[in-house]
Amino acid sequence: MTNALKLNVLAFVLLFYTWKRCDGLVKVILDFDRWELTNGSNIFNMDSVRVRKFNRTLSVLNGTGSLLVDLDDTYEYGFNFARSAQGNNQYNAYPMKLASKPMCEFLKVYYREYQDQFLKFTNLPYVPKEGLCPFPKGNYWVKNAYIDSSVIPLVVPEGFWRASPELRNVETGEVVSTGSFYVKLTKEYA
Protein backbone atom coordinates (compact mmCIF):
# COMPACT_ATOMS: atom_id res chain seq x y z
CA MET A 1 0.00 0.00 0.00
CA THR A 2 1.44 3.37 -0.97
CA ASN A 3 1.73 6.25 1.44
CA ALA A 4 -0.86 8.27 -0.49
CA LEU A 5 -3.34 5.40 -0.32
CA LYS A 6 -2.69 4.97 3.42
CA LEU A 7 -3.35 8.69 3.97
CA ASN A 8 -6.58 8.51 1.96
CA VAL A 9 -7.77 5.49 3.97
CA LEU A 10 -6.89 7.28 7.23
CA ALA A 11 -8.73 10.42 6.06
CA PHE A 12 -11.79 8.34 5.15
CA VAL A 13 -11.78 6.59 8.55
CA LEU A 14 -11.47 9.92 10.37
CA LEU A 15 -14.22 11.46 8.24
CA PHE A 16 -16.49 8.45 8.88
CA TYR A 17 -15.77 8.59 12.61
CA THR A 18 -16.52 12.33 12.68
CA TRP A 19 -19.72 11.79 10.70
CA LYS A 20 -20.83 9.06 13.13
CA ARG A 21 -20.18 11.34 16.10
CA CYS A 22 -22.12 14.19 14.54
CA ASP A 23 -24.98 11.86 13.64
CA GLY A 24 -26.11 11.68 17.27
CA LEU A 25 -24.28 8.47 18.11
CA VAL A 26 -22.44 10.13 20.96
CA LYS A 27 -24.41 10.92 24.09
CA VAL A 28 -23.02 13.46 26.54
CA ILE A 29 -24.10 12.85 30.14
CA LEU A 30 -23.83 15.52 32.83
CA ASP A 31 -24.32 14.58 36.46
CA PHE A 32 -24.55 17.29 39.16
CA ASP A 33 -22.29 16.67 42.11
CA ARG A 34 -22.75 19.72 44.33
CA TRP A 35 -23.17 23.50 44.58
CA GLU A 36 -21.15 25.72 46.92
CA LEU A 37 -21.42 29.44 47.68
CA THR A 38 -17.89 30.53 48.56
CA ASN A 39 -18.58 34.12 49.55
CA GLY A 40 -21.29 36.72 49.09
CA SER A 41 -23.83 35.77 51.74
CA ASN A 42 -24.69 39.49 52.00
CA ILE A 43 -25.92 39.29 48.36
CA PHE A 44 -27.17 35.70 48.04
CA ASN A 45 -28.65 33.29 50.56
CA MET A 46 -28.34 29.85 48.98
CA ASP A 47 -28.39 27.74 52.15
CA SER A 48 -31.29 25.56 51.07
CA VAL A 49 -30.13 24.85 47.49
CA ARG A 50 -28.98 21.23 47.24
CA VAL A 51 -28.16 18.56 44.70
CA ARG A 52 -30.08 15.32 45.11
CA LYS A 53 -30.43 12.08 43.20
CA PHE A 54 -33.62 12.14 41.08
CA ASN A 55 -33.27 8.57 39.83
CA ARG A 56 -30.45 6.10 39.17
CA THR A 57 -29.02 8.16 36.32
CA LEU A 58 -29.91 11.78 37.08
CA SER A 59 -29.00 14.28 39.79
CA VAL A 60 -31.00 17.49 40.08
CA LEU A 61 -30.78 20.88 41.80
CA ASN A 62 -33.52 21.78 44.31
CA GLY A 63 -34.20 24.51 46.84
CA THR A 64 -34.90 28.17 47.36
CA GLY A 65 -32.41 30.99 47.32
CA SER A 66 -32.73 34.66 48.04
CA LEU A 67 -31.21 37.53 46.12
CA LEU A 68 -30.84 40.25 48.73
CA VAL A 69 -30.05 43.19 46.40
CA ASP A 70 -31.13 44.36 42.96
CA LEU A 71 -28.37 43.57 40.46
CA ASP A 72 -27.72 46.38 37.99
CA ASP A 73 -24.72 47.64 36.03
CA THR A 74 -22.79 48.42 39.21
CA TYR A 75 -22.00 44.68 39.06
CA GLU A 76 -20.29 42.46 36.47
CA TYR A 77 -21.11 38.77 36.18
CA GLY A 78 -19.38 35.90 34.40
CA PHE A 79 -18.47 32.19 34.56
CA ASN A 80 -15.09 30.47 34.52
CA PHE A 81 -14.66 26.74 33.94
CA ALA A 82 -12.04 24.31 35.23
CA ARG A 83 -11.56 20.58 34.66
CA SER A 84 -10.16 17.74 36.73
CA ALA A 85 -9.46 14.81 34.42
CA GLN A 86 -8.81 12.37 37.29
CA GLY A 87 -11.50 13.58 39.69
CA ASN A 88 -8.87 14.25 42.34
CA ASN A 89 -9.85 17.92 42.95
CA GLN A 90 -6.84 19.18 41.00
CA TYR A 91 -8.74 21.49 38.69
CA ASN A 92 -7.03 23.20 35.78
CA ALA A 93 -8.49 26.36 34.29
CA TYR A 94 -10.13 25.71 30.94
CA PRO A 95 -10.18 28.31 28.14
CA MET A 96 -13.97 28.07 27.81
CA LYS A 97 -15.92 30.74 29.75
CA LEU A 98 -18.76 33.22 29.75
CA ALA A 99 -16.83 36.48 29.93
CA SER A 100 -17.72 38.97 32.64
CA LYS A 101 -20.08 41.66 31.45
CA PRO A 102 -22.01 44.41 33.21
CA MET A 103 -25.05 42.72 34.76
CA CYS A 104 -27.67 44.21 32.43
CA GLU A 105 -25.64 43.21 29.35
CA PHE A 106 -25.02 39.74 30.81
CA LEU A 107 -28.78 39.31 31.23
CA LYS A 108 -29.51 40.55 27.71
CA VAL A 109 -26.86 38.36 26.05
CA TYR A 110 -26.05 35.17 28.01
CA TYR A 111 -29.02 34.78 30.34
CA ARG A 112 -31.49 35.44 27.54
CA GLU A 113 -29.70 32.99 25.22
CA TYR A 114 -29.81 30.14 27.74
CA GLN A 115 -33.00 30.96 29.69
CA ASP A 116 -34.99 28.28 27.86
CA GLN A 117 -32.68 25.74 29.57
CA PHE A 118 -33.70 26.72 33.11
CA LEU A 119 -36.96 28.72 33.17
CA LYS A 120 -39.00 25.51 33.16
CA PHE A 121 -37.40 24.55 36.50
CA THR A 122 -37.48 27.91 38.29
CA ASN A 123 -39.38 31.09 38.99
CA LEU A 124 -36.51 33.24 37.72
CA PRO A 125 -37.72 36.16 35.59
CA TYR A 126 -38.04 35.91 31.83
CA VAL A 127 -35.74 38.35 30.00
CA PRO A 128 -37.32 39.83 26.85
CA LYS A 129 -35.37 40.92 23.77
CA GLU A 130 -34.95 44.48 25.12
CA GLY A 131 -33.41 43.13 28.31
CA LEU A 132 -34.16 43.36 32.01
CA CYS A 133 -32.43 45.79 34.33
CA PRO A 134 -32.02 45.55 37.22
CA PHE A 135 -32.39 41.86 38.02
CA PRO A 136 -34.88 42.11 40.91
CA LYS A 137 -34.13 40.97 44.42
CA GLY A 138 -36.43 38.29 45.78
CA ASN A 139 -36.84 34.63 46.59
CA TYR A 140 -36.23 32.24 43.70
CA TRP A 141 -36.86 28.51 43.73
CA VAL A 142 -35.45 25.71 41.63
CA LYS A 143 -37.13 22.31 41.40
CA ASN A 144 -35.64 19.21 39.77
CA ALA A 145 -33.33 21.25 37.54
CA TYR A 146 -30.85 19.45 35.32
CA ILE A 147 -28.60 20.46 32.44
CA ASP A 148 -29.75 19.51 28.96
CA SER A 149 -26.56 17.86 27.77
CA SER A 150 -27.42 18.48 24.11
CA VAL A 151 -26.10 22.05 24.52
CA ILE A 152 -22.62 20.75 25.42
CA PRO A 153 -20.32 20.63 22.36
CA LEU A 154 -18.88 17.19 21.59
CA VAL A 155 -15.33 18.58 21.78
CA VAL A 156 -15.67 19.24 25.53
CA PRO A 157 -13.66 16.44 27.16
CA GLU A 158 -14.90 14.02 29.78
CA GLY A 159 -13.97 14.58 33.39
CA PHE A 160 -15.01 16.45 36.48
CA TRP A 161 -15.93 20.09 35.86
CA ARG A 162 -16.26 23.16 38.03
CA ALA A 163 -18.28 26.13 36.78
CA SER A 164 -17.58 29.19 38.91
CA PRO A 165 -19.84 32.23 38.65
CA GLU A 166 -18.25 35.47 39.80
CA LEU A 167 -20.03 38.70 40.74
CA ARG A 168 -17.78 41.76 40.84
CA ASN A 169 -18.42 45.34 41.97
CA VAL A 170 -17.53 47.51 38.95
CA GLU A 171 -16.58 50.57 41.01
CA THR A 172 -14.14 48.84 43.37
CA GLY A 173 -13.18 45.82 41.25
CA GLU A 174 -13.84 43.65 44.31
CA VAL A 175 -15.26 40.15 43.86
CA VAL A 176 -18.38 40.31 46.02
CA SER A 177 -19.67 36.78 45.43
CA THR A 178 -18.39 33.51 44.01
CA GLY A 179 -19.56 29.94 44.04
CA SER A 180 -19.03 26.67 42.24
CA PHE A 181 -21.18 24.09 40.48
CA TYR A 182 -19.51 20.70 40.25
CA VAL A 183 -20.53 18.19 37.56
CA LYS A 184 -19.20 15.01 36.05
CA LEU A 185 -19.23 14.79 32.25
CA THR A 186 -19.14 11.40 30.56
CA LYS A 187 -19.81 10.23 27.02
CA GLU A 188 -21.49 7.12 25.73
CA TYR A 189 -20.59 5.95 22.21
CA ALA A 190 -23.09 3.93 20.18
KALINQUI-V410474 format. One record per residue. N is the residue number from 0. RES is the residue in one letter. PSI is psi in degrees with one decimal (999 if undefined). Layout:
# KALINQUI-V410474
{{N,RES,PSI} {N,RES,PSI}}
This chain:
# KALINQUI-V410474
{{0,M,130.5} {1,T,162.2} {2,N,-38.6} {3,A,-40.8} {4,L,-40.2} {5,K,-42.5} {6,L,-39.5} {7,N,-40.7} {8,V,-44.7} {9,L,-44.1} {10,A,-41.4} {11,F,-44.4} {12,V,-45.0} {13,L,-41.4} {14,L,-44.4} {15,F,-43.1} {16,Y,-43.7} {17,T,-42.3} {18,W,-43.1} {19,K,-41.4} {20,R,-38.3} {21,C,-13.5} {22,D,14.6} {23,G,14.4} {24,L,1.0} {25,V,127.7} {26,K,122.1} {27,V,131.5} {28,I,124.1} {29,L,131.2} {30,D,116.5} {31,F,140.7} {32,D,-55.3} {33,R,168.7} {34,W,135.7} {35,E,134.8} {36,L,114.0} {37,T,-49.0} {38,N,165.6} {39,G,25.4} {40,S,-12.2} {41,N,-7.9} {42,I,-41.2} {43,F,142.6} {44,N,105.4} {45,M,24.1} {46,D,-30.6} {47,S,4.4} {48,V,122.3} {49,R,156.9} {50,V,135.4} {51,R,158.4} {52,K,125.0} {53,F,-43.5} {54,N,-167.8} {55,R,-29.6} {56,T,-2.1} {57,L,128.9} {58,S,144.9} {59,V,163.1} {60,L,131.8} {61,N,151.3} {62,G,-175.7} {63,T,136.0} {64,G,158.2} {65,S,132.2} {66,L,118.6} {67,L,-10.0} {68,V,153.7} {69,D,135.4} {70,L,115.1} {71,D,-161.6} {72,D,5.6} {73,T,-4.0} {74,Y,150.2} {75,E,147.0} {76,Y,141.1} {77,G,171.1} {78,F,136.9} {79,N,151.2} {80,F,144.5} {81,A,153.2} {82,R,140.3} {83,S,105.3} {84,A,-35.8} {85,Q,-14.7} {86,G,24.8} {87,N,21.5} {88,N,19.1} {89,Q,86.1} {90,Y,135.8} {91,N,134.7} {92,A,140.0} {93,Y,143.9} {94,P,-5.7} {95,M,136.2} {96,K,166.7} {97,L,107.0} {98,A,144.7} {99,S,136.0} {100,K,156.5} {101,P,143.4} {102,M,-45.5} {103,C,-36.7} {104,E,-39.3} {105,F,-44.6} {106,L,-42.0} {107,K,-33.0} {108,V,-71.9} {109,Y,-52.9} {110,Y,-48.3} {111,R,-38.7} {112,E,-35.5} {113,Y,1.5} {114,Q,-27.5} {115,D,-17.5} {116,Q,-25.2} {117,F,-14.0} {118,L,-26.0} {119,K,-13.1} {120,F,-4.7} {121,T,173.0} {122,N,22.9} {123,L,150.9} {124,P,147.5} {125,Y,135.7} {126,V,114.5} {127,P,175.4} {128,K,-37.2} {129,E,-7.5} {130,G,-179.7} {131,L,121.8} {132,C,127.6} {133,P,167.2} {134,F,120.4} {135,P,141.4} {136,K,156.6} {137,G,-176.5} {138,N,129.1} {139,Y,132.4} {140,W,157.5} {141,V,133.4} {142,K,119.7} {143,N,43.4} {144,A,137.4} {145,Y,165.3} {146,I,126.7} {147,D,107.6} {148,S,-9.6} {149,S,-15.4} {150,V,-6.9} {151,I,121.9} {152,P,145.7} {153,L,-23.5} {154,V,-11.2} {155,V,122.7} {156,P,156.9} {157,E,160.6} {158,G,-169.5} {159,F,131.2} {160,W,146.5} {161,R,120.6} {162,A,121.3} {163,S,104.7} {164,P,146.2} {165,E,125.2} {166,L,124.4} {167,R,138.9} {168,N,121.8} {169,V,-39.8} {170,E,-42.8} {171,T,-18.4} {172,G,1.3} {173,E,137.1} {174,V,116.4} {175,V,-16.2} {176,S,136.6} {177,T,160.1} {178,G,-175.3} {179,S,132.4} {180,F,132.8} {181,Y,129.6} {182,V,159.2} {183,K,127.9} {184,L,123.6} {185,T,163.4} {186,K,140.3} {187,E,130.3} {188,Y,131.5} {189,A,999}}
